[in-house]
Amino acid sequence: MTRHFAAATITQAAPGYRELRIDIREQGQTDPCALIAVRPMHDTPDVLAAFGWCLAGPLEYVVGPNEERADVTRCEPADHDGAEALRNTVRREIRARALARLVHPDARHFHPVLPTGDHSVDPIGWTFVTGAGDQRAHSWVTAAGRVADGVLNTIRVEATRNVRGAHMMRLEPVAAHEAAYAWLQEQTGPDLSRLLLAVRNGVDLPRHAKLTANGDAADGPFREGDRIVCPDGVTRTVTGMAPAVTGKPARVVVEGGSEWNASSSVRANWSDILDAHRRSNAAAARIRTKPDPADPEWHAALTKLGEALNYLRKADPTVQVALAEDDARDAAKSAHADACGFQPIHNTGEDEPVAWTFRTGHGARTRYGVVTRTAEVAPIGLYEYPTTAEIAYHQHTAQQTR
């Protein structure tokens, strides 16, 4: 029987918002398999019991990470009003995040909103970021499930005001959106803790009858809102499938109206990426355990690991950035053997780095340069300060794009 471990800590989850966060992981795994997050006025054993986990040993306090740890086992979820209230708290967050991503597939950076002057109750909604660059904006979703429609907000404080306004007006969720997650009320115990972990990691949840944001049934290999890597290597959002043409391969329509060969495109939703990471971790664990090139099972794990890693190279922005940084470091060290101290450079409003500054030399001879994401040392020279090198890089880039 698999052992499970729980680690509970009170953390600052967002500005002005603290929560009791309990990670649950399986023995031998570094990443959690479940998550419980509620307001920090409950005892850890009571919270665990509400979600179908009970202590299998003493709850020990660890000073360094400032957390409580214990072995836990599955049990029947506690059956009383307080436990159901905790489960409803988590259900509301799961539904709100899922509905937000149903309407805005790129929703991220969720911040809880509390009633004005009251920091002892559950959130009445969440604000979140959508879009990137000049299109970056803030939107919102209430705990009741109403997602913002129409004009988005340029700053988060405006979205926060809209959450409070919608809460006071008791706006209900759109019927089609609510129907997509009607099954959520049936989920309880450990299932809720797994779903909370999924939505906080940006994973798309199963939808009732595979409804889209407009309440229509989705057909074809891709559905509206899917993130896919197109044959040109660029990740885009699906708006639908093109009408089928006899004798022609299926085409997928993406944002902007362009069409791409569906069979040459790769789905890259966070759920797909997370699943690939799980498969790669499981395969890697098998490869490390009793390595035997003569064992067919060991070879199968090696194949699975290769397939998962090849997918992640295409679909996971984090892996792409890591690989790009490795190439950039190699390029910088080819030009300057002592290059070190790499720090990312971002364009305004973008999460992924476009280049890295690096340090070369020692003492008074220390200088800073820039290497780009395409593994090219920027032709801007070396500077006394990294900020100067970064400014020079941005100026050079602006001149090149004129």
C-alpha positions as CSV (number, residue, x, y, z in Angstrom):
1,M,0.0,0.0,0.0
2,T,1.4,3.4,-1.0
3,R,2.4,5.7,1.9
4,H,1.3,9.3,1.8
5,F,2.8,12.3,3.6
6,A,1.2,15.6,4.4
7,A,3.0,18.9,4.9
8,A,0.9,21.8,6.3
9,T,2.0,25.4,6.5
10,I,0.4,28.8,6.9
11,T,1.5,30.9,3.9
12,Q,1.0,34.3,2.4
13,A,-0.8,33.2,-0.8
14,A,-1.4,36.7,-2.1
15,P,-1.1,40.3,-0.9
16,G,-3.1,40.5,2.3
17,Y,-4.3,36.9,2.1
18,R,-3.0,34.0,4.2
19,E,-4.1,30.4,3.9
20,L,-3.5,27.0,5.5
21,R,-1.9,25.0,2.7
22,I,-1.6,21.2,3.0
23,D,0.4,19.3,0.3
24,I,0.0,15.6,0.1
25,R,2.5,13.4,-1.7
26,E,3.2,9.8,-2.3
27,Q,6.3,8.1,-1.0
28,G,9.2,8.4,-3.4
29,Q,7.6,11.4,-5.2
30,T,8.8,15.1,-4.8
31,D,5.7,16.7,-6.4
32,P,2.4,16.6,-4.5
33,C,-0.5,14.5,-5.7
34,A,-3.1,16.5,-3.8
35,L,-3.6,19.9,-2.3
36,I,-5.9,21.4,0.4
37,A,-6.0,25.2,0.9
38,V,-8.4,26.9,3.3
39,R,-8.4,29.9,5.6
40,P,-5.9,29.5,8.5
41,M,-8.4,29.3,11.4
42,H,-8.8,25.5,11.3
43,D,-6.7,22.7,12.9
44,T,-4.8,20.6,10.4
45,P,-6.3,17.2,11.5
46,D,-9.8,18.6,11.1
47,V,-9.0,19.9,7.6
48,L,-7.5,16.6,6.6
49,A,-10.5,14.7,7.9
50,A,-12.9,16.8,5.9
51,F,-11.1,15.7,2.7
52,G,-10.8,12.0,3.5
53,W,-7.3,11.9,5.1
54,C,-6.5,11.0,8.6
55,L,-3.2,11.0,10.6
56,A,-1.3,7.8,10.6
57,G,1.3,9.1,13.0
58,P,2.1,12.1,15.2
59,L,1.9,15.6,13.7
60,E,5.5,16.9,14.0
61,Y,6.5,20.6,13.7
62,V,9.6,21.3,11.6
63,V,11.3,24.6,12.5
64,G,13.2,25.4,9.3
65,P,10.4,25.3,6.7
66,N,7.9,26.3,9.5
67,E,5.5,23.5,8.8
68,E,3.8,20.5,10.3
69,R,4.4,17.0,8.8
70,A,2.8,13.6,9.3
71,D,2.0,10.3,7.6
72,V,-1.6,10.2,6.4
73,T,-3.9,7.5,5.1
74,R,-7.2,7.7,3.3
75,C,-10.4,7.5,5.3
76,E,-14.1,8.4,4.9
77,P,-14.5,12.2,4.8
78,A,-15.9,13.6,8.0
79,D,-19.7,14.0,7.9
80,H,-20.7,17.1,9.7
81,D,-21.6,20.7,8.8
82,G,-18.1,22.1,9.4
83,A,-16.5,19.5,7.2
84,E,-19.0,20.2,4.4
85,A,-18.4,23.9,4.7
86,L,-14.6,23.3,4.2
87,R,-15.4,21.2,1.1
88,N,-17.7,23.8,-0.3
89,T,-14.9,26.4,0.1
90,V,-12.6,24.3,-2.1
91,R,-15.4,23.5,-4.5
92,R,-16.0,27.2,-5.0
93,E,-12.4,27.9,-5.8
94,I,-12.2,24.9,-8.2
95,R,-15.3,26.0,-10.0
96,A,-14.3,29.6,-10.2
97,R,-10.8,28.9,-11.6
98,A,-12.2,26.3,-14.0
99,L,-14.9,28.7,-15.3
100,A,-12.4,31.5,-15.7
101,R,-10.3,29.2,-17.9
102,L,-13.4,28.1,-19.8
103,V,-14.0,31.7,-20.8
104,H,-10.3,32.9,-20.8
105,P,-8.1,29.8,-21.7
106,D,-4.9,31.7,-20.8
107,A,-6.2,32.9,-17.3
108,R,-3.3,32.9,-14.8
109,H,-2.0,34.7,-11.7
110,F,-5.2,34.4,-9.6
111,H,-5.5,36.6,-6.6
112,P,-8.4,36.1,-4.0
113,V,-10.7,39.0,-3.2
114,L,-12.1,39.4,0.3
115,P,-14.9,41.6,1.5
116,T,-13.8,45.1,2.4
117,G,-12.3,45.1,5.9
118,D,-13.0,41.5,6.6
119,H,-10.0,39.1,6.5
120,S,-11.6,36.2,8.3
121,V,-13.9,34.7,5.7
122,D,-13.6,32.9,2.4
123,P,-12.9,34.8,-0.8
124,I,-15.8,36.3,-2.7
125,G,-14.0,36.0,-5.9
126,W,-10.7,36.1,-7.7
127,T,-9.0,38.4,-10.1
128,F,-6.6,37.0,-12.8
129,V,-4.4,38.0,-15.7
130,T,-5.2,37.3,-19.3
131,G,-3.3,38.1,-22.5
132,A,0.3,39.1,-22.9
133,G,2.3,42.2,-24.0
134,D,0.1,45.0,-25.1
135,Q,-2.9,42.7,-24.8
136,R,-2.3,41.9,-21.1
137,A,-5.3,42.7,-19.0
138,H,-7.0,41.8,-15.7
139,S,-10.4,40.0,-15.4
140,W,-12.3,38.4,-12.6
141,V,-14.6,35.6,-11.5
142,T,-16.9,35.6,-8.4
143,A,-17.1,32.7,-5.9
144,A,-20.6,32.3,-7.2
145,G,-19.3,31.5,-10.6
146,R,-19.9,34.6,-12.6
147,V,-17.1,35.4,-15.0
148,A,-16.4,38.9,-16.3
149,D,-17.6,39.6,-19.8
150,G,-17.1,42.6,-22.0
151,V,-14.3,45.1,-21.4
152,L,-11.3,43.9,-19.4
153,N,-9.5,46.0,-16.8
154,T,-6.1,47.6,-17.3
155,I,-5.2,47.3,-13.6
156,R,-6.0,44.7,-11.0
157,V,-7.6,47.1,-8.5
158,E,-10.4,47.8,-11.0
159,A,-11.0,44.1,-11.4
160,T,-11.2,43.8,-7.6
161,R,-13.8,46.5,-7.5
162,N,-15.8,44.7,-10.1
163,V,-15.7,41.4,-8.1
164,R,-17.1,43.2,-5.1
165,G,-19.8,44.9,-7.2
166,A,-20.8,41.6,-8.8
167,H,-20.9,39.9,-5.3
168,M,-23.1,42.6,-3.9
169,M,-25.5,42.3,-6.9
170,R,-25.5,38.5,-6.4
171,L,-24.8,37.9,-10.1
172,E,-25.3,34.2,-11.0
173,P,-23.1,32.3,-13.4
174,V,-24.1,32.0,-17.1
175,A,-26.2,28.9,-17.5
176,A,-24.0,27.2,-20.1
177,H,-20.9,27.8,-18.0
178,E,-22.5,26.4,-14.8
179,A,-23.7,23.3,-16.7
180,A,-20.2,22.5,-17.7
181,Y,-19.2,21.9,-14.1
182,A,-22.5,20.7,-12.5
183,W,-20.7,17.4,-11.7
184,L,-18.3,19.2,-9.3
185,Q,-20.8,19.1,-6.4
186,E,-20.6,15.3,-6.6
187,Q,-16.9,15.3,-6.0
188,T,-15.8,14.8,-2.4
189,G,-12.9,13.7,-0.2
190,P,-9.5,13.1,-1.9
191,D,-11.0,13.9,-5.3
192,L,-11.5,17.5,-4.3
193,S,-7.9,17.8,-3.1
194,R,-6.6,16.4,-6.5
195,L,-8.9,18.8,-8.4
196,L,-7.7,21.8,-6.4
197,L,-4.1,20.9,-7.2
198,A,-5.0,20.6,-10.9
199,V,-6.7,24.0,-11.2
200,R,-4.0,25.8,-9.3
201,N,-1.5,24.3,-11.8
202,G,-3.6,25.6,-14.7
203,V,-5.0,22.2,-15.7
204,D,-8.3,22.2,-17.7
205,L,-10.9,20.0,-15.9
206,P,-13.2,17.6,-17.7
207,R,-16.4,19.3,-18.9
208,H,-19.9,18.0,-18.7
209,A,-20.9,16.9,-22.2
210,K,-17.6,18.5,-23.5
211,L,-19.2,21.9,-23.5
212,T,-17.4,24.9,-24.9
213,A,-17.5,28.4,-23.5
214,N,-20.6,29.1,-25.6
215,G,-22.4,25.9,-24.4
216,D,-21.9,24.1,-27.8
217,A,-20.7,20.6,-28.1
218,A,-17.1,20.3,-29.3
219,D,-16.2,18.1,-32.3
220,G,-13.0,17.2,-33.9
221,P,-9.5,16.5,-32.5
222,F,-9.3,20.0,-30.9
223,R,-11.9,22.1,-29.3
224,E,-12.3,25.8,-28.8
225,G,-9.9,27.1,-26.1
226,D,-7.3,24.4,-26.6
227,R,-3.7,25.5,-26.7
228,I,-1.8,23.8,-29.5
229,V,1.7,23.9,-31.0
230,C,1.2,24.5,-34.7
231,P,3.5,23.0,-37.3
232,D,5.6,26.2,-37.3
233,G,6.4,25.6,-33.6
234,V,4.3,28.5,-32.3
235,T,1.7,27.9,-29.6
236,R,-1.7,29.3,-30.4
237,T,-5.3,29.1,-29.1
238,V,-7.9,27.1,-31.0
239,T,-11.1,28.8,-32.1
240,G,-12.6,25.7,-33.8
241,M,-12.3,23.1,-36.5
242,A,-12.5,24.1,-40.2
243,P,-15.4,22.4,-42.2
244,A,-14.4,19.0,-43.3
245,V,-13.4,18.6,-47.0
246,T,-13.5,15.1,-48.6
247,G,-10.0,13.9,-49.4
248,K,-8.4,16.7,-47.5
249,P,-6.7,16.4,-44.0
250,A,-8.6,18.0,-41.1
251,R,-7.7,21.7,-40.5
252,V,-7.8,23.5,-37.1
253,V,-8.6,27.2,-36.9
254,V,-6.7,29.3,-34.4
255,E,-6.8,32.8,-33.1
256,G,-6.5,35.3,-35.9
257,G,-8.3,33.0,-38.3
258,S,-5.4,31.0,-39.8
259,E,-5.8,27.3,-40.4
260,W,-3.3,24.5,-39.7
261,N,-3.0,20.8,-40.4
262,A,-4.6,19.2,-37.4
263,S,-2.6,16.0,-37.6
264,S,0.7,18.0,-37.5
265,S,-0.4,20.1,-34.5
266,V,0.1,19.1,-30.9
267,R,-2.3,19.8,-28.0
268,A,-0.5,21.8,-25.3
269,N,-3.0,22.5,-22.6
270,W,-1.6,22.6,-19.1
271,S,-3.4,19.3,-18.4
272,D,-1.5,17.6,-21.3
273,I,1.8,19.1,-20.1
274,L,1.3,18.1,-16.5
275,D,0.4,14.5,-17.6
276,A,3.6,14.4,-19.7
277,H,5.7,15.5,-16.7
278,R,4.0,12.7,-14.6
279,R,4.8,10.1,-17.3
280,S,8.4,11.3,-17.6
281,N,8.8,11.2,-13.8
282,A,7.4,7.7,-13.6
283,A,9.5,6.4,-16.5
284,A,12.7,8.1,-15.0
285,A,12.0,6.5,-11.6
286,R,11.7,3.0,-13.3
287,I,14.9,3.6,-15.3
288,R,16.8,4.5,-12.1
289,T,15.4,1.4,-10.2
290,K,17.3,-1.7,-11.0
291,P,18.7,-0.6,-14.4
292,D,19.0,-3.6,-16.7
293,P,19.4,-3.1,-20.4
294,A,18.4,-6.7,-21.0
295,D,15.0,-6.1,-19.3
296,P,12.2,-5.3,-21.8
297,E,10.3,-3.4,-19.1
298,W,13.4,-1.2,-18.6
299,H,13.7,-0.5,-22.3
300,A,9.9,0.3,-22.5
301,A,10.4,2.9,-19.7
302,L,13.3,4.4,-21.6
303,T,11.1,4.7,-24.7
304,K,8.3,6.3,-22.7
305,L,10.8,8.8,-21.2
306,G,12.1,9.8,-24.6
307,E,8.5,10.3,-25.9
308,A,7.5,12.4,-22.9
309,L,10.6,14.6,-23.1
310,N,10.2,15.1,-26.9
311,Y,6.7,16.3,-26.3
312,L,7.7,18.6,-23.5
313,R,10.4,20.2,-25.7
314,K,7.6,21.2,-28.1
315,A,4.8,22.0,-25.7
316,D,6.1,23.1,-22.3
317,P,7.2,26.8,-22.2
318,T,9.2,26.1,-19.0
319,V,11.2,23.3,-20.7
320,Q,11.7,25.5,-23.8
321,V,13.0,28.3,-21.7
322,A,15.4,25.9,-19.9
323,L,16.7,24.5,-23.1
324,A,17.1,28.0,-24.6
325,E,19.0,29.1,-21.5
326,D,21.3,26.1,-21.8
327,D,22.1,27.0,-25.4
328,A,22.5,30.7,-24.5
329,R,25.0,29.8,-21.7
330,D,27.0,27.7,-24.2
331,A,27.0,30.5,-26.7
332,A,28.2,33.1,-24.1
333,K,30.9,30.8,-22.9
334,S,32.1,30.2,-26.4
335,A,32.7,33.9,-26.7
336,H,33.8,34.5,-23.1
337,A,35.1,31.3,-21.4
338,D,34.5,32.8,-17.9
339,A,30.9,33.9,-18.6
340,C,28.7,33.4,-15.5
341,G,26.0,35.0,-13.3
342,F,23.3,34.7,-16.0
343,Q,20.2,36.8,-15.2
344,P,17.0,36.9,-17.4
345,I,15.8,39.9,-19.4
346,H,12.1,40.2,-20.1
347,N,10.1,42.4,-22.4
348,T,7.4,44.4,-20.6
349,G,4.4,42.3,-19.8
350,E,5.9,39.0,-20.9
351,D,6.7,36.1,-18.6
352,E,9.3,34.3,-20.7
353,P,12.9,35.8,-21.0
354,V,14.1,37.1,-24.3
355,A,17.7,37.2,-23.3
356,W,20.1,36.9,-20.4
357,T,22.9,39.2,-19.1
358,F,26.1,37.5,-18.1
359,R,29.2,38.5,-16.2
360,T,32.8,38.2,-17.4
361,G,36.1,39.2,-15.8
362,H,36.9,39.8,-12.1
363,G,37.2,42.8,-9.8
364,A,37.7,46.1,-11.5
365,R,37.7,44.3,-14.9
366,T,34.2,42.9,-14.4
367,R,32.0,43.6,-17.4
368,Y,28.5,42.5,-18.4
369,G,27.1,41.4,-21.8
370,V,23.9,40.0,-23.2
371,V,23.2,36.7,-24.9
372,T,19.8,36.2,-26.7
373,R,17.3,33.4,-26.5
374,T,18.4,32.3,-30.0
375,A,21.9,31.7,-28.5
376,E,23.6,34.7,-30.1
377,V,25.8,37.1,-28.1
378,A,24.3,40.5,-28.6
379,P,26.6,42.8,-30.6
380,I,26.3,45.6,-28.0
381,G,29.7,45.2,-26.3
382,L,30.4,44.8,-22.6
383,Y,29.4,47.3,-19.9
384,E,30.3,48.1,-16.3
385,Y,26.8,47.3,-15.0
386,P,24.2,44.7,-15.9
387,T,21.4,47.3,-16.1
388,T,23.4,49.3,-18.6
389,A,23.9,46.1,-20.7
390,E,20.2,45.4,-20.6
391,I,19.3,49.0,-21.6
392,A,21.8,48.8,-24.5
393,Y,20.2,45.5,-25.6
394,H,16.7,46.9,-25.6
395,Q,17.8,49.9,-27.6
396,H,19.6,47.7,-30.1
397,T,16.5,45.5,-30.5
398,A,14.3,48.6,-31.0
399,Q,16.6,49.9,-33.7
400,Q,16.6,46.5,-35.5
401,T,12.7,46.4,-35.6
402,R,12.2,49.8,-37.1
